[in-house]
């Protein structure tokens, strides 16, 4: 529905396709599909619940993985030698990767915050590109 205002009209009325209506009348809501009517908005609590559910499922899978991979393997690192279960060595390697990823991500976030604080035009461009 298109609303057109014109100085020729009375100041308290809008010209609407198909007639006029008083300004005090609220605009009609657009028709929604059946799918949108029943949809519930996502909240922080529901997102946290979903995250906890996914985390619990991953934890169960990790426990099953560790129980099935108890074969001892030789580990050599920086001249050291040890024997440990396969699952434990892979878990340690995964945690090491996660720590390195968190450090690099934190450094990048700090770099972007410093650029924004300084008012760098490059930071504005990066913010526009990433949304």
CNS distance restraints for C-alpha pairs under 8 A (distance, minus, plus):
assign (resid   1 and name CA) (resid  16 and name CA) 7.22 0.50 0.50
assign (resid   1 and name CA) (resid  17 and name CA) 6.59 0.50 0.50
assign (resid   2 and name CA) (resid  16 and name CA) 6.20 0.50 0.50
assign (resid   2 and name CA) (resid  17 and name CA) 6.26 0.50 0.50
assign (resid   3 and name CA) (resid  14 and name CA) 6.60 0.50 0.50
assign (resid   3 and name CA) (resid  15 and name CA) 6.03 0.50 0.50
assign (resid   3 and name CA) (resid  16 and name CA) 4.88 0.50 0.50
assign (resid   3 and name CA) (resid  17 and name CA) 7.06 0.50 0.50
assign (resid   4 and name CA) (resid  14 and name CA) 6.40 0.50 0.50
assign (resid   4 and name CA) (resid  15 and name CA) 5.29 0.50 0.50
assign (resid   4 and name CA) (resid  16 and name CA) 6.28 0.50 0.50
assign (resid   5 and name CA) (resid   9 and name CA) 7.40 0.50 0.50
assign (resid   5 and name CA) (resid  14 and name CA) 5.61 0.50 0.50
assign (resid   5 and name CA) (resid  15 and name CA) 6.08 0.50 0.50
assign (resid   6 and name CA) (resid  14 and name CA) 7.92 0.50 0.50
assign (resid   6 and name CA) (resid  15 and name CA) 7.67 0.50 0.50
assign (resid   7 and name CA) (resid  11 and name CA) 7.43 0.50 0.50
assign (resid   9 and name CA) (resid  13 and name CA) 6.80 0.50 0.50
assign (resid   9 and name CA) (resid  14 and name CA) 7.48 0.50 0.50
assign (resid   9 and name CA) (resid  15 and name CA) 7.68 0.50 0.50
assign (resid  12 and name CA) (resid  22 and name CA) 6.02 0.50 0.50
assign (resid  12 and name CA) (resid  23 and name CA) 5.31 0.50 0.50
assign (resid  12 and name CA) (resid  24 and name CA) 7.84 0.50 0.50
assign (resid  13 and name CA) (resid  20 and name CA) 6.64 0.50 0.50
assign (resid  13 and name CA) (resid  21 and name CA) 5.82 0.50 0.50
assign (resid  13 and name CA) (resid  22 and name CA) 4.55 0.50 0.50
assign (resid  13 and name CA) (resid  23 and name CA) 5.06 0.50 0.50
assign (resid  14 and name CA) (resid  20 and name CA) 5.63 0.50 0.50
assign (resid  14 and name CA) (resid  21 and name CA) 5.78 0.50 0.50
assign (resid  14 and name CA) (resid  22 and name CA) 6.42 0.50 0.50
assign (resid  14 and name CA) (resid  23 and name CA) 6.16 0.50 0.50
assign (resid  15 and name CA) (resid  19 and name CA) 6.28 0.50 0.50
assign (resid  15 and name CA) (resid  20 and name CA) 4.60 0.50 0.50
assign (resid  15 and name CA) (resid  21 and name CA) 6.94 0.50 0.50
assign (resid  16 and name CA) (resid  20 and name CA) 5.18 0.50 0.50
assign (resid  16 and name CA) (resid  21 and name CA) 7.11 0.50 0.50
assign (resid  21 and name CA) (resid  25 and name CA) 6.98 0.50 0.50
assign (resid  32 and name CA) (resid  36 and name CA) 6.20 0.50 0.50
assign (resid  32 and name CA) (resid  37 and name CA) 6.54 0.50 0.50
assign (resid  33 and name CA) (resid  37 and name CA) 6.53 0.50 0.50
assign (resid  34 and name CA) (resid  38 and name CA) 6.79 0.50 0.50
assign (resid  35 and name CA) (resid  39 and name CA) 6.62 0.50 0.50
assign (resid  42 and name CA) (resid  46 and name CA) 6.37 0.50 0.50
assign (resid  42 and name CA) (resid  47 and name CA) 6.96 0.50 0.50
assign (resid  43 and name CA) (resid  47 and name CA) 6.22 0.50 0.50
assign (resid  44 and name CA) (resid  48 and name CA) 6.05 0.50 0.50
assign (resid  45 and name CA) (resid  49 and name CA) 6.11 0.50 0.50
assign (resid  46 and name CA) (resid  50 and name CA) 6.13 0.50 0.50
assign (resid  47 and name CA) (resid  51 and name CA) 6.12 0.50 0.50
assign (resid  48 and name CA) (resid  52 and name CA) 6.14 0.50 0.50
assign (resid  49 and name CA) (resid  53 and name CA) 6.15 0.50 0.50
assign (resid  50 and name CA) (resid  54 and name CA) 6.19 0.50 0.50
assign (resid  51 and name CA) (resid  55 and name CA) 6.04 0.50 0.50
assign (resid  52 and name CA) (resid  56 and name CA) 6.06 0.50 0.50
assign (resid  53 and name CA) (resid  57 and name CA) 6.29 0.50 0.50
assign (resid  54 and name CA) (resid  58 and name CA) 6.20 0.50 0.50
assign (resid  55 and name CA) (resid  59 and name CA) 6.12 0.50 0.50
assign (resid  56 and name CA) (resid  60 and name CA) 6.27 0.50 0.50
assign (resid  57 and name CA) (resid  61 and name CA) 6.33 0.50 0.50
assign (resid  58 and name CA) (resid  62 and name CA) 6.10 0.50 0.50
assign (resid  59 and name CA) (resid  63 and name CA) 6.19 0.50 0.50
assign (resid  60 and name CA) (resid  64 and name CA) 6.29 0.50 0.50
assign (resid  61 and name CA) (resid  65 and name CA) 6.09 0.50 0.50
assign (resid  62 and name CA) (resid  66 and name CA) 6.13 0.50 0.50
assign (resid  63 and name CA) (resid  67 and name CA) 6.18 0.50 0.50
assign (resid  64 and name CA) (resid  68 and name CA) 6.23 0.50 0.50
assign (resid  65 and name CA) (resid  69 and name CA) 6.20 0.50 0.50
assign (resid  65 and name CA) (resid  87 and name CA) 7.05 0.50 0.50
assign (resid  66 and name CA) (resid  70 and name CA) 6.61 0.50 0.50
assign (resid  66 and name CA) (resid  87 and name CA) 4.96 0.50 0.50
assign (resid  66 and name CA) (resid  88 and name CA) 7.32 0.50 0.50
assign (resid  69 and name CA) (resid  85 and name CA) 7.11 0.50 0.50
assign (resid  69 and name CA) (resid  86 and name CA) 5.83 0.50 0.50
assign (resid  69 and name CA) (resid  87 and name CA) 5.33 0.50 0.50
assign (resid  70 and name CA) (resid  85 and name CA) 4.99 0.50 0.50
assign (resid  70 and name CA) (resid  86 and name CA) 5.96 0.50 0.50
assign (resid  70 and name CA) (resid  87 and name CA) 6.30 0.50 0.50
assign (resid  71 and name CA) (resid  85 and name CA) 5.36 0.50 0.50
assign (resid  71 and name CA) (resid  86 and name CA) 5.81 0.50 0.50
assign (resid  72 and name CA) (resid  83 and name CA) 6.17 0.50 0.50
assign (resid  72 and name CA) (resid  84 and name CA) 5.16 0.50 0.50
assign (resid  72 and name CA) (resid  85 and name CA) 4.20 0.50 0.50
assign (resid  72 and name CA) (resid  86 and name CA) 5.88 0.50 0.50
assign (resid  73 and name CA) (resid  83 and name CA) 5.48 0.50 0.50
assign (resid  73 and name CA) (resid  84 and name CA) 5.61 0.50 0.50
assign (resid  73 and name CA) (resid  85 and name CA) 5.96 0.50 0.50
assign (resid  73 and name CA) (resid  86 and name CA) 5.84 0.50 0.50
assign (resid  74 and name CA) (resid  81 and name CA) 7.09 0.50 0.50
assign (resid  74 and name CA) (resid  82 and name CA) 5.82 0.50 0.50
assign (resid  74 and name CA) (resid  83 and name CA) 4.56 0.50 0.50
assign (resid  74 and name CA) (resid  84 and name CA) 6.70 0.50 0.50
assign (resid  75 and name CA) (resid  80 and name CA) 7.99 0.50 0.50
assign (resid  75 and name CA) (resid  81 and name CA) 5.70 0.50 0.50
assign (resid  75 and name CA) (resid  82 and name CA) 5.17 0.50 0.50
assign (resid  75 and name CA) (resid  83 and name CA) 5.86 0.50 0.50
assign (resid  75 and name CA) (resid  84 and name CA) 7.17 0.50 0.50
assign (resid  75 and name CA) (resid  89 and name CA) 7.92 0.50 0.50
assign (resid  76 and name CA) (resid  80 and name CA) 5.57 0.50 0.50
assign (resid  76 and name CA) (resid  81 and name CA) 4.68 0.50 0.50
assign (resid  76 and name CA) (resid  82 and name CA) 6.65 0.50 0.50
assign (resid  77 and name CA) (resid  81 and name CA) 6.67 0.50 0.50
assign (resid  84 and name CA) (resid  88 and name CA) 6.77 0.50 0.50
assign (resid  84 and name CA) (resid  89 and name CA) 6.64 0.50 0.50
assign (resid  85 and name CA) (resid  89 and name CA) 6.48 0.50 0.50
assign (resid  86 and name CA) (resid  90 and name CA) 6.26 0.50 0.50
assign (resid  87 and name CA) (resid  91 and name CA) 6.04 0.50 0.50
assign (resid  88 and name CA) (resid  92 and name CA) 6.14 0.50 0.50
assign (resid  89 and name CA) (resid  93 and name CA) 6.20 0.50 0.50
assign (resid  90 and name CA) (resid  94 and name CA) 6.09 0.50 0.50
assign (resid  91 and name CA) (resid  95 and name CA) 6.16 0.50 0.50
assign (resid  92 and name CA) (resid  96 and name CA) 6.15 0.50 0.50
assign (resid  93 and name CA) (resid  97 and name CA) 6.29 0.50 0.50
assign (resid  94 and name CA) (resid  98 and name CA) 6.21 0.50 0.50
assign (resid  95 and name CA) (resid  99 and name CA) 6.20 0.50 0.50
assign (resid  96 and name CA) (resid 100 and name CA) 6.32 0.50 0.50
assign (resid  97 and name CA) (resid 101 and name CA) 6.17 0.50 0.50
assign (resid  98 and name CA) (resid 102 and name CA) 6.13 0.50 0.50
assign (resid  99 and name CA) (resid 103 and name CA) 6.20 0.50 0.50
assign (resid 100 and name CA) (resid 104 and name CA) 6.24 0.50 0.50
assign (resid 101 and name CA) (resid 105 and name CA) 6.05 0.50 0.50
assign (resid 102 and name CA) (resid 106 and name CA) 5.98 0.50 0.50
assign (resid 103 and name CA) (resid 107 and name CA) 6.20 0.50 0.50
assign (resid 104 and name CA) (resid 108 and name CA) 6.30 0.50 0.50
assign (resid 105 and name CA) (resid 109 and name CA) 6.21 0.50 0.50
assign (resid 106 and name CA) (resid 110 and name CA) 6.17 0.50 0.50
assign (resid 107 and name CA) (resid 111 and name CA) 6.16 0.50 0.50
assign (resid 108 and name CA) (resid 112 and name CA) 6.28 0.50 0.50
assign (resid 109 and name CA) (resid 113 and name CA) 6.20 0.50 0.50
assign (resid 110 and name CA) (resid 114 and name CA) 6.21 0.50 0.50
assign (resid 111 and name CA) (resid 115 and name CA) 6.36 0.50 0.50
assign (resid 112 and name CA) (resid 116 and name CA) 6.18 0.50 0.50
assign (resid 112 and name CA) (resid 123 and name CA) 6.67 0.50 0.50
assign (resid 113 and name CA) (resid 117 and name CA) 6.11 0.50 0.50
assign (resid 114 and name CA) (resid 118 and name CA) 6.24 0.50 0.50
assign (resid 115 and name CA) (resid 119 and name CA) 6.18 0.50 0.50
assign (resid 115 and name CA) (resid 120 and name CA) 5.35 0.50 0.50
assign (resid 115 and name CA) (resid 122 and name CA) 7.82 0.50 0.50
assign (resid 115 and name CA) (resid 123 and name CA) 5.66 0.50 0.50
assign (resid 116 and name CA) (resid 120 and name CA) 6.07 0.50 0.50
assign (resid 116 and name CA) (resid 123 and name CA) 5.72 0.50 0.50
assign (resid 116 and name CA) (resid 124 and name CA) 7.30 0.50 0.50
assign (resid 119 and name CA) (resid 123 and name CA) 7.36 0.50 0.50
assign (resid 119 and name CA) (resid 124 and name CA) 7.84 0.50 0.50
assign (resid 120 and name CA) (resid 124 and name CA) 6.82 0.50 0.50
assign (resid 121 and name CA) (resid 125 and name CA) 6.43 0.50 0.50
assign (resid 122 and name CA) (resid 126 and name CA) 6.25 0.50 0.50
assign (resid 123 and name CA) (resid 127 and name CA) 6.07 0.50 0.50
assign (resid 124 and name CA) (resid 128 and name CA) 6.17 0.50 0.50
assign (resid 125 and name CA) (resid 129 and name CA) 6.14 0.50 0.50
assign (resid 126 and name CA) (resid 130 and name CA) 6.14 0.50 0.50
assign (resid 127 and name CA) (resid 131 and name CA) 6.00 0.50 0.50
